[in-house]
Amino acid sequence: MKLLLFSAISLVTLRSVAAQDSSQVSSPVTISGYLEAYYNHDFNSPGNHTAPGFLYNFNRTNEVNLNLAFMKVNYATRHVRANIALAAGTYMNANYSAEPGVLKNVYEANVGVKLSGKSNVWLDAGIMPSHIGFESAIGKDNWTLSRSLLAENSPYFEAGLKLGYTTKDEKLYLSAMYLNGWQRIERVDGNSTPGFGTQVTYKPTGKVTLNYSTFIGNDKPDSVRQMRYFHNAYSIFQLTNRLGIIAGFDFGSEQKMKGSGRYNTWYTPVLIACLSLSDKVRIAARGEYYQDKNGVIIGTGTPHGFRTFGYSINFDYLIVQNVMWRMEARSLNSRDAIFTRDDIARKQNFFLTTSVALSF
């Protein structure tokens, strides 16, 4: 009897320990999601309810709409990782318009292999977030509600191969990329020229991030090949526990024509300050300027091209841990009259935008 009782107790104990052990083993697969709805009021009231063509986030105006919603599956072990995310929203419509078929809805799809057992060296392939800039399509991760002109007019995503290395102290990250083009999943028809990218990120302390990224390539058919050289640099400084500053600068140049030694250039500086008033409330202000007089990235057909100053201020409130409500006022002021209101060309455009973002 005692033996049977002891055996029963032992079996229960073993099952309990096994259950505890199994609960402590994390699955290599995680599922996450994001959804951001918005209303963007354009005071110029365009009849087609579309913001100016150089704005790709929140680009539907004077209507309630969905900027971005996606479901993501991530697989991660010590030596293999993979991500796939399918998405919908006006962001996808605007940024993936050149892609064919179902690729218009592929936000991310990549697989990576760790190449070294001792060093943190990874080779990733597929559709990945861009290595350029400090802003992403995921609104909650950015200090401002809308994206800067710098971010809107450089790649949000890229397709190709990426070789990346992170030091053991995680202060330095180096990567090199072989790409299908400038924000391209499929290469342009008639183009046999791959693009190349590099990135260097240095974090000397937990409160400072310094980054320099580049792109080299041609995004046109070989018959009219124009090489493009692009540089992106930014610094993030967390001055106090509540106050941070981002300073960014882009500079690009592209051949005027195939084989030419002359180049059209563009550049854009941006400065953002973010202040947390509490754990739930923060405000941010942004100043920026974008000059593209030859219309390489933003064409206007006006005498001075695209020369535009922008200012914005936004208010964020964290309703619960995974739900954020935001409001932003934004003004764009151009040297030439590139905006339209009541069929009259104007030099200014003003937006008032609000959004709600849910993540899980």
C-alpha positions in Angstrom: 0.0 0.0 0.0 2.8 2.4 1.0 4.6 1.5 -2.3 1.5 2.2 -4.4 1.0 5.5 -2.6 4.7 6.5 -3.1 4.5 5.6 -6.7 1.4 7.7 -7.2 2.9 10.7 -5.5 6.1 10.3 -7.5 4.1 10.2 -10.8 2.2 13.4 -9.9 5.4 15.1 -8.9 7.1 14.1 -12.2 4.1 15.4 -14.2 4.2 18.6 -12.3 7.9 19.2 -12.9 7.5 18.3 -16.6 4.7 20.8 -16.9 6.8 23.5 -15.3 9.7 22.7 -17.6 7.5 22.8 -20.7 6.0 26.1 -19.7 9.5 27.6 -19.4 10.5 26.5 -23.0 9.6 29.3 -25.3 8.4 28.6 -28.8 10.5 29.6 -31.7 7.4 31.0 -33.4 5.8 34.2 -32.4 2.8 36.0 -33.9 2.3 39.8 -33.8 0.1 42.3 -35.5 -0.3 46.1 -36.0 -3.3 48.3 -37.1 -3.4 52.0 -37.6 -6.5 53.9 -38.5 -6.5 57.7 -39.3 -8.2 60.8 -40.4 -6.1 63.3 -42.3 -7.7 66.7 -42.9 -6.1 68.6 -45.9 -7.1 72.3 -45.7 -6.6 72.5 -49.5 -9.5 70.0 -49.8 -8.4 68.1 -52.9 -11.3 66.7 -54.9 -9.7 63.3 -55.3 -9.1 63.0 -51.5 -5.4 62.4 -52.1 -2.5 64.2 -50.5 0.3 65.5 -52.6 2.2 62.8 -54.4 5.3 63.0 -52.3 3.4 61.9 -49.2 2.9 58.1 -48.9 1.6 57.7 -45.3 -1.9 58.9 -44.4 -2.2 60.0 -48.0 -6.0 59.8 -48.2 -7.5 63.1 -47.1 -10.8 64.2 -45.5 -11.9 60.6 -44.9 -11.4 57.9 -42.2 -9.1 55.2 -43.6 -6.6 52.6 -42.7 -2.9 53.5 -43.1 -1.4 50.1 -42.3 -2.5 46.7 -40.9 -0.5 43.6 -40.9 -0.1 40.1 -39.3 3.4 38.9 -38.8 4.8 35.4 -38.1 8.4 35.3 -36.8 10.6 32.2 -36.4 13.8 32.5 -34.5 16.4 29.9 -33.2 20.1 30.3 -32.4 21.1 29.8 -36.1 18.0 30.5 -38.2 15.4 33.2 -38.4 12.5 34.1 -40.7 9.7 36.7 -40.9 6.6 36.9 -43.0 4.0 39.7 -42.8 1.0 40.3 -45.1 -0.5 43.8 -45.0 -3.2 46.1 -46.3 -3.9 49.9 -46.1 -3.3 53.1 -48.0 0.4 52.9 -47.1 0.6 49.6 -49.0 -1.4 51.0 -51.9 1.0 54.0 -52.3 4.3 52.4 -51.7 3.8 49.0 -53.5 1.9 50.4 -56.5 4.8 49.3 -58.9 4.8 45.7 -57.7 2.8 43.0 -59.5 0.0 40.8 -58.1 0.2 39.5 -54.6 3.5 41.2 -54.0 1.5 44.4 -53.4 0.5 43.0 -50.0 3.9 41.5 -48.8 5.1 43.8 -46.1 8.0 41.6 -45.1 9.2 38.1 -46.1 12.8 37.0 -45.4 14.9 34.2 -44.0 18.3 34.5 -42.3 21.1 32.1 -41.4 23.8 32.7 -38.8 27.2 32.1 -40.5 29.4 31.8 -37.4 29.1 30.0 -34.1 31.3 32.5 -32.3 30.5 35.8 -34.0 27.1 37.5 -34.6 27.2 37.3 -38.4 24.0 36.8 -40.3 23.0 36.5 -44.0 19.4 37.5 -44.7 17.5 37.2 -48.0 14.1 38.4 -49.1 12.0 41.4 -48.6 13.2 43.4 -45.7 12.8 46.8 -44.0 15.0 49.5 -45.6 18.5 50.1 -44.1 18.0 53.8 -44.8 16.6 56.3 -42.2 15.4 56.3 -38.7 11.6 56.1 -39.4 9.6 53.1 -40.4 6.0 52.4 -41.6 5.0 51.4 -38.1 3.7 54.6 -36.7 3.9 53.8 -33.0 7.7 53.4 -33.4 8.2 57.0 -34.7 8.4 60.2 -32.7 6.0 62.0 -35.0 2.7 60.9 -36.4 3.5 61.6 -40.0 6.8 60.7 -41.6 9.3 63.3 -42.5 9.9 64.4 -46.1 13.3 62.6 -45.8 11.6 59.3 -44.9 8.7 59.6 -47.4 11.1 60.0 -50.3 13.6 57.3 -49.6 13.0 53.5 -49.4 10.8 52.0 -46.7 11.6 48.5 -47.9 14.1 46.6 -50.0 14.6 43.2 -51.6 17.9 41.3 -51.9 20.7 39.9 -49.7 22.1 41.4 -46.5 25.2 40.5 -44.7 25.3 41.9 -41.2 27.7 41.8 -38.3 27.1 43.0 -34.7 29.9 43.2 -32.1 29.5 41.3 -28.8 28.9 44.4 -26.9 26.2 45.4 -29.5 27.7 48.9 -29.8 28.6 48.5 -33.5 26.6 47.1 -36.4 28.0 46.8 -40.0 26.1 45.5 -43.0 26.3 45.3 -46.8 23.5 44.7 -49.2 22.9 43.4 -52.8 19.5 44.9 -53.8 17.0 44.7 -56.6 16.7 48.5 -56.8 15.5 51.6 -55.0 12.5 50.4 -53.0 11.9 47.5 -55.4 10.8 43.9 -54.9 11.0 43.1 -58.6 13.7 44.8 -60.7 12.7 47.3 -63.4 12.1 45.7 -66.8 15.2 46.0 -68.9 17.5 46.7 -65.9 20.5 44.4 -65.4 22.2 46.7 -62.8 21.9 45.6 -59.2 21.9 48.1 -56.4 24.2 48.0 -53.4 23.8 49.4 -49.9 25.9 49.7 -46.8 25.1 50.6 -43.2 27.2 51.5 -40.1 25.5 52.0 -36.8 27.4 52.9 -33.6 26.0 53.2 -30.1 28.7 54.5 -27.8 26.3 54.6 -24.9 22.7 53.6 -24.4 21.6 57.2 -25.0 23.4 57.9 -28.3 22.9 56.3 -31.8 25.0 57.3 -34.8 24.2 56.0 -38.3 25.5 56.3 -41.8 23.8 54.4 -44.7 24.4 54.5 -48.5 22.8 53.3 -51.7 24.4 52.9 -55.1 22.5 51.8 -58.2 20.5 52.5 -61.3 16.7 52.4 -61.0 15.9 52.7 -64.8 16.2 50.4 -67.8 19.8 49.9 -69.1 18.9 52.0 -72.2 18.6 55.1 -70.1 20.9 54.1 -67.2 21.5 56.9 -64.7 23.6 55.9 -61.7 22.3 57.1 -58.3 24.5 57.7 -55.3 22.7 58.3 -52.0 23.9 59.1 -48.4 21.8 59.0 -45.3 23.1 60.1 -41.9 21.4 60.6 -38.6 22.0 60.9 -34.9 19.7 60.2 -32.0 20.5 61.7 -28.6 18.5 60.9 -25.4 19.5 64.0 -23.5 17.5 63.1 -20.4 15.0 60.4 -19.5 12.3 62.5 -21.0 13.9 64.6 -23.7 15.4 63.3 -27.0 16.6 64.8 -30.3 17.0 63.4 -33.7 19.1 65.1 -36.4 19.1 63.7 -39.9 20.5 64.6 -43.3 20.1 63.0 -46.7 22.2 63.8 -49.8 21.7 62.2 -53.2 23.1 62.6 -56.8 22.1 61.1 -60.1 23.6 61.3 -63.5 21.9 63.8 -65.8 21.9 61.2 -68.6 23.5 57.9 -69.4 27.3 58.2 -69.4 27.2 61.8 -68.2 29.8 63.2 -65.8 27.3 65.7 -64.6 24.8 65.1 -61.8 21.5 66.3 -60.5 21.5 66.6 -56.7 19.0 66.8 -53.9 19.3 67.1 -50.1 17.2 67.3 -47.0 17.9 68.1 -43.3 15.5 67.3 -40.5 15.4 68.0 -36.7 13.0 66.4 -34.3 12.6 67.0 -30.6 10.5 64.7 -28.4 9.5 65.4 -24.8 7.7 62.9 -22.5 5.5 64.7 -20.1 4.6 61.5 -18.3 4.6 57.7 -18.9 1.4 58.2 -21.1 1.8 61.6 -22.6 4.4 63.0 -25.0 4.8 65.9 -27.5 7.1 66.3 -30.4 8.1 69.1 -32.8 9.8 68.8 -36.2 11.5 71.2 -38.6 12.6 70.1 -42.1 13.6 71.2 -45.5 13.7 69.4 -48.8 15.4 70.7 -52.0 15.2 68.8 -55.3 15.4 71.6 -57.9 15.9 69.1 -60.8 13.0 66.8 -59.8 15.0 63.6 -59.4 12.8 62.3 -56.6 9.9 64.9 -56.5 9.0 66.5 -59.8 7.0 69.8 -59.9 7.5 71.3 -63.4 8.0 74.7 -61.7 11.0 77.1 -62.2 12.7 76.3 -58.9 11.6 72.7 -58.5 10.8 71.2 -55.1 12.1 73.5 -52.4 9.9 73.1 -49.4 10.1 73.8 -45.6 8.0 71.8 -43.2 6.9 72.2 -39.6 4.9 70.0 -37.4 3.9 69.5 -33.8 2.2 66.4 -32.4 0.6 65.1 -29.2 0.6 61.4 -28.2 -1.5 59.7 -25.6 -0.9 56.0 -24.6 -4.4 54.9 -23.8 -3.3 51.4 -22.7 0.1 49.7 -23.1 -0.6 48.7 -26.7 -3.0 51.4 -27.9 -1.8 54.9 -28.9 -3.8 57.9 -29.9 -2.1 60.7 -31.7 -2.8 64.2 -33.2 -0.6 66.3 -35.4 -0.6 69.7 -37.1 1.7 70.0 -40.1 2.5 72.9 -42.5 4.4 72.7 -45.8 5.6 75.9 -47.4 7.1 75.8 -50.9 9.1 78.4 -52.8 7.0 77.8 -55.9 3.2 77.4 -56.0 3.1 73.6 -56.2 -0.1 73.0 -54.1 -3.7 73.6 -55.3 -6.8 74.9 -53.6 -10.0 75.9 -55.3 -8.2 75.4 -58.7 -5.6 78.0 -57.7 -1.9 77.3 -57.3 -0.6 78.0 -53.8 2.6 77.9 -51.9 1.3 76.4 -48.7 -0.5 73.2 -47.6 -1.7 72.6 -44.0 -2.8 69.2 -42.5 -4.4 68.2 -39.3 -4.1 64.5 -38.7 -5.2 62.0 -36.0 -4.7 58.3 -35.7 -5.2 55.3 -33.4 -2.6 52.5 -33.4 -3.0 49.0 -31.9 -0.2 46.6 -31.6 -0.1 43.0 -30.2 
